[in-house]
């Protein structure tokens, strides 16, 4: 089997649902998201994929009561894979020193 053509790729989507207490902001570079916890602790979520967005979500926590929340969404479509036939999505979460 040879490498897959770009049109043969199925769209891939990864979703990271956030707790309603977490405030998320898409960074200016649109390649990372800043997360602020209720404790004022800050984190940076980043990925190597070109399409990183924030979207609405629903959290069903205590007693199943729905609450509005957000999710970090990474889309694998339009991913440049010239060097390898497989999509290699990477992500990282790093604590920030000060927010």
mmCIF file as gemmi writes it, N, C-alpha and C atoms, coordinates in Angstrom:
data_model
loop_
_atom_site.group_PDB
_atom_site.id
_atom_site.type_symbol
_atom_site.label_atom_id
_atom_site.label_alt_id
_atom_site.label_comp_id
_atom_site.label_asym_id
_atom_site.label_entity_id
_atom_site.label_seq_id
_atom_site.pdbx_PDB_ins_code
_atom_site.Cartn_x
_atom_site.Cartn_y
_atom_site.Cartn_z
_atom_site.occupancy
_atom_site.B_iso_or_equiv
_atom_site.pdbx_formal_charge
_atom_site.auth_seq_id
_atom_site.auth_asym_id
_atom_site.pdbx_PDB_model_num
ATOM 1 N N . UNK Axp A 1 ? 0.843 -1.183 0 1 0 ? 1 A 1
ATOM 2 C CA . UNK Axp A 1 ? 0 0 0 1 0 ? 1 A 1
ATOM 3 C C . UNK Axp A 1 ? 0.884 1.24 0 1 0 ? 1 A 1
ATOM 4 N N . UNK Axp A 2 ? 0.578 2.154 -0.849 1 0 ? 2 A 1
ATOM 5 C CA . UNK Axp A 2 ? 1.299 3.424 -0.877 1 0 ? 2 A 1
ATOM 6 C C . UNK Axp A 2 ? 0.628 4.385 0.083 1 0 ? 2 A 1
ATOM 7 N N . UNK Axp A 3 ? 1.125 5.61 0.158 1 0 ? 3 A 1
ATOM 8 C CA . UNK Axp A 3 ? 0.553 6.611 1.045 1 0 ? 3 A 1
ATOM 9 C C . UNK Axp A 3 ? -0.863 6.985 0.638 1 0 ? 3 A 1
ATOM 10 N N . UNK Axp A 4 ? -1.623 7.516 1.577 1 0 ? 4 A 1
ATOM 11 C CA . UNK Axp A 4 ? -2.984 7.954 1.298 1 0 ? 4 A 1
ATOM 12 C C . UNK Axp A 4 ? -2.966 9.331 0.659 1 0 ? 4 A 1
ATOM 13 N N . UNK Axp A 5 ? -3.846 9.54 -0.276 1 0 ? 5 A 1
ATOM 14 C CA . UNK Axp A 5 ? -4.014 10.865 -0.868 1 0 ? 5 A 1
ATOM 15 C C . UNK Axp A 5 ? -4.823 11.711 0.105 1 0 ? 5 A 1
ATOM 16 N N . UNK Axp A 6 ? -4.636 13.017 0.05 1 0 ? 6 A 1
ATOM 17 C CA . UNK Axp A 6 ? -5.323 13.912 0.977 1 0 ? 6 A 1
ATOM 18 C C . UNK Axp A 6 ? -6.837 13.75 0.909 1 0 ? 6 A 1
ATOM 19 N N . UNK Axp A 7 ? -7.386 13.511 -0.294 1 0 ? 7 A 1
ATOM 20 C CA . UNK Axp A 7 ? -8.835 13.34 -0.425 1 0 ? 7 A 1
ATOM 21 C C . UNK Axp A 7 ? -9.327 12.025 0.179 1 0 ? 7 A 1
ATOM 22 N N . UNK Axp A 8 ? -8.408 11.083 0.481 1 0 ? 8 A 1
ATOM 23 C CA . UNK Axp A 8 ? -8.789 9.82 1.098 1 0 ? 8 A 1
ATOM 24 C C . UNK Axp A 8 ? -8.931 9.927 2.616 1 0 ? 8 A 1
ATOM 25 N N . UNK Axp A 9 ? -8.477 11.034 3.189 1 0 ? 9 A 1
ATOM 26 C CA . UNK Axp A 9 ? -8.532 11.19 4.637 1 0 ? 9 A 1
ATOM 27 C C . UNK Axp A 9 ? -9.951 11.469 5.109 1 0 ? 9 A 1
ATOM 28 N N . UNK Axp A 10 ? -10.352 10.799 6.153 1 0 ? 10 A 1
ATOM 29 C CA . UNK Axp A 10 ? -11.616 11.104 6.805 1 0 ? 10 A 1
ATOM 30 C C . UNK Axp A 10 ? -11.36 12.284 7.744 1 0 ? 10 A 1
ATOM 31 N N . UNK Axp A 11 ? -12.296 13.218 7.83 1 0 ? 11 A 1
ATOM 32 C CA . UNK Axp A 11 ? -12.085 14.326 8.753 1 0 ? 11 A 1
ATOM 33 C C . UNK Axp A 11 ? -12.005 13.807 10.189 1 0 ? 11 A 1
ATOM 34 N N . UNK Axp A 12 ? -11.043 14.309 10.93 1 0 ? 12 A 1
ATOM 35 C CA . UNK Axp A 12 ? -10.871 13.921 12.328 1 0 ? 12 A 1
ATOM 36 C C . UNK Axp A 12 ? -11.157 15.131 13.203 1 0 ? 12 A 1
ATOM 37 N N . UNK Axp A 13 ? -11.81 14.887 14.336 1 0 ? 13 A 1
ATOM 38 C CA . UNK Axp A 13 ? -12.12 15.956 15.275 1 0 ? 13 A 1
ATOM 39 C C . UNK Axp A 13 ? -11.847 15.443 16.682 1 0 ? 13 A 1
ATOM 40 N N . UNK Axp A 14 ? -11.116 16.243 17.46 1 0 ? 14 A 1
ATOM 41 C CA . UNK Axp A 14 ? -10.866 15.919 18.861 1 0 ? 14 A 1
ATOM 42 C C . UNK Axp A 14 ? -11.514 17.004 19.698 1 0 ? 14 A 1
ATOM 43 N N . UNK Axp A 15 ? -12.256 16.59 20.729 1 0 ? 15 A 1
ATOM 44 C CA . UNK Axp A 15 ? -12.982 17.538 21.577 1 0 ? 15 A 1
ATOM 45 C C . UNK Axp A 15 ? -12.549 17.365 23.029 1 0 ? 15 A 1
ATOM 46 N N . UNK Axp A 16 ? -12.195 18.48 23.656 1 0 ? 16 A 1
ATOM 47 C CA . UNK Axp A 16 ? -11.793 18.498 25.059 1 0 ? 16 A 1
ATOM 48 C C . UNK Axp A 16 ? -12.818 19.354 25.797 1 0 ? 16 A 1
ATOM 49 N N . UNK Axp A 17 ? -13.745 18.699 26.481 1 0 ? 17 A 1
ATOM 50 C CA . UNK Axp A 17 ? -14.819 19.407 27.175 1 0 ? 17 A 1
ATOM 51 C C . UNK Axp A 17 ? -14.299 19.963 28.487 1 0 ? 17 A 1
ATOM 52 N N . UNK Axp A 18 ? -14.656 21.215 28.773 1 0 ? 18 A 1
ATOM 53 C CA . UNK Axp A 18 ? -14.18 21.912 29.962 1 0 ? 18 A 1
ATOM 54 C C . UNK Axp A 18 ? -15.273 22.006 31.013 1 0 ? 18 A 1
ATOM 55 N N . UNK Axp A 19 ? -14.851 22.045 32.252 1 0 ? 19 A 1
ATOM 56 C CA . UNK Axp A 19 ? -15.773 22.248 33.37 1 0 ? 19 A 1
ATOM 57 C C . UNK Axp A 19 ? -16.327 23.675 33.286 1 0 ? 19 A 1
ATOM 58 N N . UNK Axp A 20 ? -17.585 23.901 33.689 1 0 ? 20 A 1
ATOM 59 C CA . UNK Axp A 20 ? -18.166 25.252 33.598 1 0 ? 20 A 1
ATOM 60 C C . UNK Axp A 20 ? -17.383 26.318 34.369 1 0 ? 20 A 1
ATOM 61 N N . UNK Axp A 21 ? -16.621 25.921 35.391 1 0 ? 21 A 1
ATOM 62 C CA . UNK Axp A 21 ? -15.842 26.886 36.165 1 0 ? 21 A 1
ATOM 63 C C . UNK Axp A 21 ? -14.573 27.351 35.47 1 0 ? 21 A 1
ATOM 64 N N . UNK Axp A 22 ? -14.205 26.696 34.381 1 0 ? 22 A 1
ATOM 65 C CA . UNK Axp A 22 ? -12.982 27.045 33.656 1 0 ? 22 A 1
ATOM 66 C C . UNK Axp A 22 ? -13.303 28.098 32.596 1 0 ? 22 A 1
ATOM 67 N N . UNK Axp A 23 ? -12.567 29.205 32.629 1 0 ? 23 A 1
ATOM 68 C CA . UNK Axp A 23 ? -12.716 30.26 31.624 1 0 ? 23 A 1
ATOM 69 C C . UNK Axp A 23 ? -11.657 30.033 30.554 1 0 ? 23 A 1
ATOM 70 N N . UNK Axp A 24 ? -12.074 29.968 29.293 1 0 ? 24 A 1
ATOM 71 C CA . UNK Axp A 24 ? -11.157 29.689 28.188 1 0 ? 24 A 1
ATOM 72 C C . UNK Axp A 24 ? -11.119 30.864 27.22 1 0 ? 24 A 1
ATOM 73 N N . UNK Axp A 25 ? -9.904 31.172 26.736 1 0 ? 25 A 1
ATOM 74 C CA . UNK Axp A 25 ? -9.717 32.238 25.755 1 0 ? 25 A 1
ATOM 75 C C . UNK Axp A 25 ? -8.775 31.747 24.671 1 0 ? 25 A 1
ATOM 76 N N . UNK Axp A 26 ? -9.198 31.894 23.434 1 0 ? 26 A 1
ATOM 77 C CA . UNK Axp A 26 ? -8.352 31.526 22.305 1 0 ? 26 A 1
ATOM 78 C C . UNK Axp A 26 ? -7.24 32.567 22.188 1 0 ? 26 A 1
ATOM 79 N N . UNK Axp A 27 ? -5.99 32.119 22.148 1 0 ? 27 A 1
ATOM 80 C CA . UNK Axp A 27 ? -4.853 33.034 22.036 1 0 ? 27 A 1
ATOM 81 C C . UNK Axp A 27 ? -4.842 33.697 20.671 1 0 ? 27 A 1
ATOM 82 N N . UNK Axp A 28 ? -4.134 34.819 20.568 1 0 ? 28 A 1
ATOM 83 C CA . UNK Axp A 28 ? -4.074 35.564 19.307 1 0 ? 28 A 1
ATOM 84 C C . UNK Axp A 28 ? -3.511 34.722 18.165 1 0 ? 28 A 1
ATOM 85 N N . UNK Axp A 29 ? -2.601 33.806 18.481 1 0 ? 29 A 1
ATOM 86 C CA . UNK Axp A 29 ? -2.007 32.968 17.425 1 0 ? 29 A 1
ATOM 87 C C . UNK Axp A 29 ? -2.953 31.877 16.938 1 0 ? 29 A 1
ATOM 88 N N . UNK Axp A 30 ? -4.078 31.703 17.623 1 0 ? 30 A 1
ATOM 89 C CA . UNK Axp A 30 ? -5.111 30.714 17.298 1 0 ? 30 A 1
ATOM 90 C C . UNK Axp A 30 ? -4.56 29.288 17.29 1 0 ? 30 A 1
ATOM 91 N N . UNK Axp A 31 ? -3.418 29.083 17.967 1 0 ? 31 A 1
ATOM 92 C CA . UNK Axp A 31 ? -2.839 27.751 18.073 1 0 ? 31 A 1
ATOM 93 C C . UNK Axp A 31 ? -2.801 27.278 19.52 1 0 ? 31 A 1
ATOM 94 N N . UNK Axp A 32 ? -3.333 28.105 20.42 1 0 ? 32 A 1
ATOM 95 C CA . UNK Axp A 32 ? -3.374 27.716 21.822 1 0 ? 32 A 1
ATOM 96 C C . UNK Axp A 32 ? -4.574 28.365 22.503 1 0 ? 32 A 1
ATOM 97 N N . UNK Axp A 33 ? -4.924 27.811 23.65 1 0 ? 33 A 1
ATOM 98 C CA . UNK Axp A 33 ? -6.037 28.308 24.453 1 0 ? 33 A 1
ATOM 99 C C . UNK Axp A 33 ? -5.523 28.528 25.868 1 0 ? 33 A 1
ATOM 100 N N . UNK Axp A 34 ? -5.846 29.686 26.436 1 0 ? 34 A 1
ATOM 101 C CA . UNK Axp A 34 ? -5.494 29.982 27.815 1 0 ? 34 A 1
ATOM 102 C C . UNK Axp A 34 ? -6.685 29.58 28.683 1 0 ? 34 A 1
ATOM 103 N N . UNK Axp A 35 ? -6.417 28.784 29.704 1 0 ? 35 A 1
ATOM 104 C CA . UNK Axp A 35 ? -7.458 28.314 30.619 1 0 ? 35 A 1
ATOM 105 C C . UNK Axp A 35 ? -7.229 28.933 31.993 1 0 ? 35 A 1
ATOM 106 N N . UNK Axp A 36 ? -8.269 29.506 32.569 1 0 ? 36 A 1
ATOM 107 C CA . UNK Axp A 36 ? -8.193 30.101 33.893 1 0 ? 36 A 1
ATOM 108 C C . UNK Axp A 36 ? -9.15 29.36 34.816 1 0 ? 36 A 1
ATOM 109 N N . UNK Axp A 37 ? -8.597 28.756 35.858 1 0 ? 37 A 1
ATOM 110 C CA . UNK Axp A 37 ? -9.406 28.013 36.822 1 0 ? 37 A 1
ATOM 111 C C . UNK Axp A 37 ? -10.008 28.973 37.842 1 0 ? 37 A 1
ATOM 112 N N . UNK Axp A 38 ? -11.036 28.548 38.572 1 0 ? 38 A 1
ATOM 113 C CA . UNK Axp A 38 ? -11.62 29.411 39.6 1 0 ? 38 A 1
ATOM 114 C C . UNK Axp A 38 ? -10.598 29.853 40.653 1 0 ? 38 A 1
ATOM 115 N N . UNK Axp A 39 ? -9.559 29.055 40.871 1 0 ? 39 A 1
ATOM 116 C CA . UNK Axp A 39 ? -8.499 29.381 41.838 1 0 ? 39 A 1
ATOM 117 C C . UNK Axp A 39 ? -7.528 30.426 41.294 1 0 ? 39 A 1
ATOM 118 N N . UNK Axp A 40 ? -7.762 30.906 40.063 1 0 ? 40 A 1
ATOM 119 C CA . UNK Axp A 40 ? -6.903 31.855 39.339 1 0 ? 40 A 1
ATOM 120 C C . UNK Axp A 40 ? -5.627 31.207 38.824 1 0 ? 40 A 1
ATOM 121 N N . UNK Axp A 41 ? -5.536 29.898 38.871 1 0 ? 41 A 1
ATOM 122 C CA . UNK Axp A 41 ? -4.414 29.166 38.288 1 0 ? 41 A 1
ATOM 123 C C . UNK Axp A 41 ? -4.615 29.139 36.775 1 0 ? 41 A 1
ATOM 124 N N . UNK Axp A 42 ? -3.533 29.392 36.027 1 0 ? 42 A 1
ATOM 125 C CA . UNK Axp A 42 ? -3.631 29.446 34.58 1 0 ? 42 A 1
ATOM 126 C C . UNK Axp A 42 ? -2.908 28.296 33.902 1 0 ? 42 A 1
ATOM 127 N N . UNK Axp A 43 ? -3.459 27.87 32.771 1 0 ? 43 A 1
ATOM 128 C CA . UNK Axp A 43 ? -2.893 26.785 31.965 1 0 ? 43 A 1
ATOM 129 C C . UNK Axp A 43 ? -2.959 27.168 30.503 1 0 ? 43 A 1
ATOM 130 N N . UNK Axp A 44 ? -2.033 26.629 29.707 1 0 ? 44 A 1
ATOM 131 C CA . UNK Axp A 44 ? -2.053 26.823 28.255 1 0 ? 44 A 1
ATOM 132 C C . UNK Axp A 44 ? -2.208 25.458 27.598 1 0 ? 44 A 1
ATOM 133 N N . UNK Axp A 45 ? -3.215 25.343 26.727 1 0 ? 45 A 1
ATOM 134 C CA . UNK Axp A 45 ? -3.45 24.148 25.926 1 0 ? 45 A 1
ATOM 135 C C . UNK Axp A 45 ? -3.011 24.496 24.512 1 0 ? 45 A 1
ATOM 136 N N . UNK Axp A 46 ? -2.146 23.67 23.904 1 0 ? 46 A 1
ATOM 137 C CA . UNK Axp A 46 ? -1.736 23.939 22.536 1 0 ? 46 A 1
ATOM 138 C C . UNK Axp A 46 ? -1.688 22.655 21.734 1 0 ? 46 A 1
ATOM 139 N N . UNK Axp A 47 ? -1.705 22.83 20.41 1 0 ? 47 A 1
ATOM 140 C CA . UNK Axp A 47 ? -1.71 21.693 19.499 1 0 ? 47 A 1
ATOM 141 C C . UNK Axp A 47 ? -0.923 22.043 18.239 1 0 ? 47 A 1
ATOM 142 N N . UNK Axp A 48 ? -0.494 21.014 17.531 1 0 ? 48 A 1
ATOM 143 C CA . UNK Axp A 48 ? 0.204 21.227 16.263 1 0 ? 48 A 1
ATOM 144 C C . UNK Axp A 48 ? -0.756 21.312 15.077 1 0 ? 48 A 1
ATOM 145 N N . UNK Axp A 49 ? -2.031 21.08 15.28 1 0 ? 49 A 1
ATOM 146 C CA . UNK Axp A 49 ? -3.008 21.153 14.197 1 0 ? 49 A 1
ATOM 147 C C . UNK Axp A 49 ? -3.369 22.612 13.897 1 0 ? 49 A 1
ATOM 148 N N . UNK Axp A 50 ? -3.634 22.932 12.633 1 0 ? 50 A 1
ATOM 149 C CA . UNK Axp A 50 ? -3.891 24.324 12.258 1 0 ? 50 A 1
ATOM 150 C C . UNK Axp A 50 ? -5.275 24.839 12.637 1 0 ? 50 A 1
ATOM 151 N N . UNK Axp A 51 ? -6.212 23.969 12.962 1 0 ? 51 A 1
ATOM 152 C CA . UNK Axp A 51 ? -7.571 24.423 13.276 1 0 ? 51 A 1
ATOM 153 C C . UNK Axp A 51 ? -7.908 24.12 14.725 1 0 ? 51 A 1
ATOM 154 N N . UNK Axp A 52 ? -7.7 25.096 15.583 1 0 ? 52 A 1
ATOM 155 C CA . UNK Axp A 52 ? -8.008 24.991 17.006 1 0 ? 52 A 1
ATOM 156 C C . UNK Axp A 52 ? -9.06 26.048 17.316 1 0 ? 52 A 1
ATOM 157 N N . UNK Axp A 53 ? -10.193 25.641 17.868 1 0 ? 53 A 1
ATOM 158 C CA . UNK Axp A 53 ? -11.274 26.582 18.145 1 0 ? 53 A 1
ATOM 159 C C . UNK Axp A 53 ? -11.866 26.323 19.526 1 0 ? 53 A 1
ATOM 160 N N . UNK Axp A 54 ? -12.679 27.262 19.964 1 0 ? 54 A 1
ATOM 161 C CA . UNK Axp A 54 ? -13.5 27.102 21.166 1 0 ? 54 A 1
ATOM 162 C C . UNK Axp A 54 ? -14.946 27.067 20.711 1 0 ? 54 A 1
ATOM 163 N N . UNK Axp A 55 ? -15.705 26.113 21.254 1 0 ? 55 A 1
ATOM 164 C CA . UNK Axp A 55 ? -17.119 26.002 20.911 1 0 ? 55 A 1
ATOM 165 C C . UNK Axp A 55 ? -17.929 25.791 22.175 1 0 ? 55 A 1
ATOM 166 N N . UNK Axp A 56 ? -19.214 26.055 22.078 1 0 ? 56 A 1
ATOM 167 C CA . UNK Axp A 56 ? -20.119 25.854 23.213 1 0 ? 56 A 1
ATOM 168 C C . UNK Axp A 56 ? -20.266 24.367 23.499 1 0 ? 56 A 1
ATOM 169 N N . UNK Axp A 57 ? -20.531 24.053 24.777 1 0 ? 57 A 1
ATOM 170 C CA . UNK Axp A 57 ? -20.749 22.684 25.192 1 0 ? 57 A 1
ATOM 171 C C . UNK Axp A 57 ? -21.737 22.679 26.351 1 0 ? 57 A 1
ATOM 172 N N . UNK Axp A 58 ? -22.125 21.509 26.759 1 0 ? 58 A 1
ATOM 173 C CA . UNK Axp A 58 ? -23.019 21.338 27.907 1 0 ? 58 A 1
ATOM 174 C C . UNK Axp A 58 ? -22.35 20.394 28.884 1 0 ? 58 A 1
ATOM 175 N N . UNK Axp A 59 ? -22.348 20.766 30.151 1 0 ? 59 A 1
ATOM 176 C CA . UNK Axp A 59 ? -21.779 19.944 31.217 1 0 ? 59 A 1
ATOM 177 C C . UNK Axp A 59 ? -22.937 19.401 32.049 1 0 ? 59 A 1
ATOM 178 N N . UNK Axp A 60 ? -22.975 18.097 32.222 1 0 ? 60 A 1
ATOM 179 C CA . UNK Axp A 60 ? -23.998 17.465 33.059 1 0 ? 60 A 1
ATOM 180 C C . UNK Axp A 60 ? -23.294 16.911 34.292 1 0 ? 60 A 1
ATOM 181 N N . UNK Axp A 61 ? -23.205 17.732 35.313 1 0 ? 61 A 1
ATOM 182 C CA . UNK Axp A 61 ? -22.452 17.373 36.511 1 0 ? 61 A 1
ATOM 183 C C . UNK Axp A 61 ? -23.348 16.908 37.63 1 0 ? 61 A 1
ATOM 184 N N . UNK Axp A 62 ? -23.266 17.603 38.736 1 0 ? 62 A 1
ATOM 185 C CA . UNK Axp A 62 ? -23.978 17.236 39.952 1 0 ? 62 A 1
ATOM 186 C C . UNK Axp A 62 ? -25.463 17.024 39.682 1 0 ? 62 A 1
ATOM 187 N N . UNK Axp A 63 ? -25.936 15.852 40.021 1 0 ? 63 A 1
ATOM 188 C CA . UNK Axp A 63 ? -27.348 15.473 39.876 1 0 ? 63 A 1
ATOM 189 C C . UNK Axp A 63 ? -27.83 15.558 38.428 1 0 ? 63 A 1
ATOM 190 N N . UNK Axp A 64 ? -26.919 15.604 37.476 1 0 ? 64 A 1
ATOM 191 C CA . UNK Axp A 64 ? -27.287 15.62 36.065 1 0 ? 64 A 1
ATOM 192 C C . UNK Axp A 64 ? -27.836 16.932 35.566 1 0 ? 64 A 1
ATOM 193 N N . UNK Axp A 65 ? -27.726 17.986 36.366 1 0 ? 65 A 1
ATOM 194 C CA . UNK Axp A 65 ? -28.242 19.29 35.951 1 0 ? 65 A 1
ATOM 195 C C . UNK Axp A 65 ? -27.334 19.867 34.868 1 0 ? 65 A 1
ATOM 196 N N . UNK Axp A 66 ? -27.869 20.179 33.685 1 0 ? 66 A 1
ATOM 197 C CA . UNK Axp A 66 ? -27.025 20.717 32.609 1 0 ? 66 A 1
ATOM 198 C C . UNK Axp A 66 ? -26.561 22.145 32.916 1 0 ? 66 A 1
ATOM 199 N N . UNK Axp A 67 ? -25.323 22.437 32.544 1 0 ? 67 A 1
ATOM 200 C CA . UNK Axp A 67 ? -24.757 23.776 32.709 1 0 ? 67 A 1
ATOM 201 C C . UNK Axp A 67 ? -23.974 24.12 31.446 1 0 ? 67 A 1
ATOM 202 N N . UNK Axp A 68 ? -24.05 25.367 31.033 1 0 ? 68 A 1
ATOM 203 C CA . UNK Axp A 68 ? -23.301 25.81 29.857 1 0 ? 68 A 1
ATOM 204 C C . UNK Axp A 68 ? -21.808 25.747 30.15 1 0 ? 68 A 1
ATOM 205 N N . UNK Axp A 69 ? -21.052 25.273 29.183 1 0 ? 69 A 1
ATOM 206 C CA . UNK Axp A 69 ? -19.602 25.221 29.296 1 0 ? 69 A 1
ATOM 207 C C . UNK Axp A 69 ? -19.009 25.387 27.897 1 0 ? 69 A 1
ATOM 208 N N . UNK Axp A 70 ? -17.703 25.189 27.788 1 0 ? 70 A 1
ATOM 209 C CA . UNK Axp A 70 ? -17.032 25.298 26.499 1 0 ? 70 A 1
ATOM 210 C C . UNK Axp A 70 ? -16.225 24.038 26.239 1 0 ? 70 A 1
ATOM 211 N N . UNK Axp A 71 ? -15.813 23.888 24.996 1 0 ? 71 A 1
ATOM 212 C CA . UNK Axp A 71 ? -14.948 22.783 24.626 1 0 ? 71 A 1
ATOM 213 C C . UNK Axp A 71 ? -13.889 23.295 23.668 1 0 ? 71 A 1
ATOM 214 N N . UNK Axp A 72 ? -12.69 22.734 23.797 1 0 ? 72 A 1
ATOM 215 C CA . UNK Axp A 72 ? -11.62 23.005 22.853 1 0 ? 72 A 1
ATOM 216 C C . UNK Axp A 72 ? -11.788 21.976 21.744 1 0 ? 72 A 1
ATOM 217 N N . UNK Axp A 73 ? -11.821 22.435 20.498 1 0 ? 73 A 1
ATOM 218 C CA . UNK Axp A 73 ? -12.035 21.537 19.376 1 0 ? 73 A 1
ATOM 219 C C . UNK Axp A 73 ? -10.849 21.658 18.413 1 0 ? 73 A 1
ATOM 220 N N . UNK Axp A 74 ? -10.287 20.499 18.059 1 0 ? 74 A 1
ATOM 221 C CA . UNK Axp A 74 ? -9.189 20.448 17.101 1 0 ? 74 A 1
ATOM 222 C C . UNK Axp A 74 ? -9.69 19.691 15.88 1 0 ? 74 A 1
ATOM 223 N N . UNK Axp A 75 ? -9.606 20.343 14.73 1 0 ? 75 A 1
ATOM 224 C CA . UNK Axp A 75 ? -10.023 19.716 13.48 1 0 ? 75 A 1
ATOM 225 C C . UNK Axp A 75 ? -8.802 19.207 12.726 1 0 ? 75 A 1
ATOM 226 N N . UNK Axp A 76 ? -8.867 17.968 12.263 1 0 ? 76 A 1
ATOM 227 C CA . UNK Axp A 76 ? -7.772 17.372 11.518 1 0 ? 76 A 1
ATOM 228 C C . UNK Axp A 76 ? -7.833 17.644 10.033 1 0 ? 76 A 1
ATOM 229 N N . UNK Axp A 77 ? -8.935 18.187 9.527 1 0 ? 77 A 1
ATOM 230 C CA . UNK Axp A 77 ? -9.016 18.484 8.094 1 0 ? 77 A 1
ATOM 231 C C . UNK Axp A 77 ? -8.027 19.593 7.759 1 0 ? 77 A 1
ATOM 232 N N . UNK Axp A 78 ? -7.653 19.661 6.525 1 0 ? 78 A 1
ATOM 233 C CA . UNK Axp A 78 ? -6.687 20.651 6.041 1 0 ? 78 A 1
ATOM 234 C C . UNK Axp A 78 ? -5.336 20.522 6.729 1 0 ? 78 A 1
ATOM 235 N N . UNK Axp A 79 ? -5.062 19.365 7.289 1 0 ? 79 A 1
ATOM 236 C CA . UNK Axp A 79 ? -3.795 19.129 7.966 1 0 ? 79 A 1
ATOM 237 C C . UNK Axp A 79 ? -2.748 18.775 6.927 1 0 ? 79 A 1
ATOM 238 N N . UNK Axp A 80 ? -1.694 19.545 6.849 1 0 ? 80 A 1
ATOM 239 C CA . UNK Axp A 80 ? -0.637 19.294 5.856 1 0 ? 80 A 1
ATOM 240 C C . UNK Axp A 80 ? 0.138 18.053 6.269 1 0 ? 80 A 1
ATOM 241 N N . UNK Axp A 81 ? 0.093 17.023 5.454 1 0 ? 81 A 1
ATOM 242 C CA . UNK Axp A 81 ? 0.784 15.784 5.781 1 0 ? 81 A 1
ATOM 243 C C . UNK Axp A 81 ? 1.688 15.371 4.626 1 0 ? 81 A 1
ATOM 244 N N . UNK Axp A 82 ? 2.476 16.278 4.189 1 0 ? 82 A 1
ATOM 245 C CA . UNK Axp A 82 ? 3.338 16.007 3.046 1 0 ? 82 A 1
ATOM 246 C C . UNK Axp A 82 ? 4.436 14.999 3.375 1 0 ? 82 A 1
ATOM 247 N N . UNK Axp A 83 ? 4.909 14.974 4.615 1 0 ? 83 A 1
ATOM 248 C CA . UNK Axp A 83 ? 6.052 14.131 4.966 1 0 ? 83 A 1
ATOM 249 C C . UNK Axp A 83 ? 5.661 12.708 5.356 1 0 ? 83 A 1
ATOM 250 N N . UNK Axp A 84 ? 4.44 12.516 5.832 1 0 ? 84 A 1
ATOM 251 C CA . UNK Axp A 84 ? 4.062 11.191 6.329 1 0 ? 84 A 1
ATOM 252 C C . UNK Axp A 84 ? 2.627 10.877 5.924 1 0 ? 84 A 1
ATOM 253 N N . UNK Axp A 85 ? 2.316 9.602 5.711 1 0 ? 85 A 1
ATOM 254 C CA . UNK Axp A 85 ? 0.959 9.238 5.314 1 0 ? 85 A 1
ATOM 255 C C . UNK Axp A 85 ? -0.035 9.211 6.47 1 0 ? 85 A 1
ATOM 256 N N . UNK Axp A 86 ? 0.422 9.399 7.693 1 0 ? 86 A 1
ATOM 257 C CA . UNK Axp A 86 ? -0.48 9.333 8.842 1 0 ? 86 A 1
ATOM 258 C C . UNK Axp A 86 ? -0.564 10.69 9.522 1 0 ? 86 A 1
ATOM 259 N N . UNK Axp A 87 ? -1.75 11.013 9.995 1 0 ? 87 A 1
ATOM 260 C CA . UNK Axp A 87 ? -1.966 12.242 10.745 1 0 ? 87 A 1
ATOM 261 C C . UNK Axp A 87 ? -1.351 12.074 12.13 1 0 ? 87 A 1
ATOM 262 N N . UNK Axp A 88 ? -0.505 12.997 12.523 1 0 ? 88 A 1
ATOM 263 C CA . UNK Axp A 88 ? 0.129 12.949 13.838 1 0 ? 88 A 1
ATOM 264 C C . UNK Axp A 88 ? -0.276 14.185 14.611 1 0 ? 88 A 1
ATOM 265 N N . UNK Axp A 89 ? -1.396 14.08 15.297 1 0 ? 89 A 1
ATOM 266 C CA . UNK Axp A 89 ? -1.892 15.19 16.095 1 0 ? 89 A 1
ATOM 267 C C . UNK Axp A 89 ? -1.208 15.148 17.447 1 0 ? 89 A 1
ATOM 268 N N . UNK Axp A 90 ? -0.701 16.31 17.875 1 0 ? 90 A 1
ATOM 269 C CA . UNK Axp A 90 ? -0.072 16.424 19.186 1 0 ? 90 A 1
ATOM 270 C C . UNK Axp A 90 ? -0.753 17.539 19.949 1 0 ? 90 A 1
ATOM 271 N N . UNK Axp A 91 ? -0.841 17.374 21.256 1 0 ? 91 A 1
ATOM 272 C CA . UNK Axp A 91 ? -1.367 18.434 22.099 1 0 ? 91 A 1
ATOM 273 C C . UNK Axp A 91 ? -0.603 18.414 23.415 1 0 ? 91 A 1
ATOM 274 N N . UNK Axp A 92 ? -0.639 19.569 24.102 1 0 ? 92 A 1
ATOM 275 C CA . UNK Axp A 92 ? 0.061 19.698 25.377 1 0 ? 92 A 1
ATOM 276 C C . UNK Axp A 92 ? -0.7 20.651 26.275 1 0 ? 92 A 1
ATOM 277 N N . UNK Axp A 93 ? -0.558 20.423 27.55 1 0 ? 93 A 1
ATOM 278 C CA . UNK Axp A 93 ? -1.166 21.274 28.575 1 0 ? 93 A 1
ATOM 279 C C . UNK Axp A 93 ? -0.058 21.678 29.519 1 0 ? 93 A 1
ATOM 280 N N . UNK Axp A 94 ? 0.162 22.986 29.671 1 0 ? 94 A 1
ATOM 281 C CA . UNK Axp A 94 ? 1.265 23.469 30.486 1 0 ? 94 A 1
ATOM 282 C C . UNK Axp A 94 ? 0.766 24.532 31.463 1 0 ? 94 A 1
ATOM 283 N N . UNK Axp A 95 ? 1.176 24.397 32.711 1 0 ? 95 A 1
ATOM 284 C CA . UNK Axp A 95 ? 0.796 25.366 33.734 1 0 ? 95 A 1
ATOM 285 C C . UNK Axp A 95 ? 1.543 26.673 33.499 1 0 ? 95 A 1
ATOM 286 N N . UNK Axp A 96 ? 0.835 27.789 33.641 1 0 ? 96 A 1
ATOM 287 C CA . UNK Axp A 96 ? 1.443 29.109 33.477 1 0 ? 96 A 1
ATOM 288 C C . UNK Axp A 96 ? 1.906 29.605 34.837 1 0 ? 96 A 1
ATOM 289 N N . UNK Axp A 97 ? 3.016 30.316 34.845 1 0 ? 97 A 1
ATOM 290 C CA . UNK Axp A 97 ? 3.549 30.855 36.101 1 0 ? 97 A 1
ATOM 291 C C . UNK Axp A 97 ? 2.65 31.929 36.689 1 0 ? 97 A 1
ATOM 292 N N . UNK Axp A 98 ? 2.177 32.827 35.853 1 0 ? 98 A 1
ATOM 293 C CA . UNK Axp A 98 ? 1.313 33.907 36.317 1 0 ? 98 A 1
ATOM 294 C C . UNK Axp A 98 ? 0.343 34.275 35.219 1 0 ? 98 A 1
ATOM 295 N N . UNK Axp A 99 ? -0.894 34.568 35.617 1 0 ? 99 A 1
ATOM 296 C CA . UNK Axp A 99 ? -1.902 34.965 34.643 1 0 ? 99 A 1
ATOM 297 C C . UNK Axp A 99 ? -2.302 36.403 34.916 1 0 ? 99 A 1
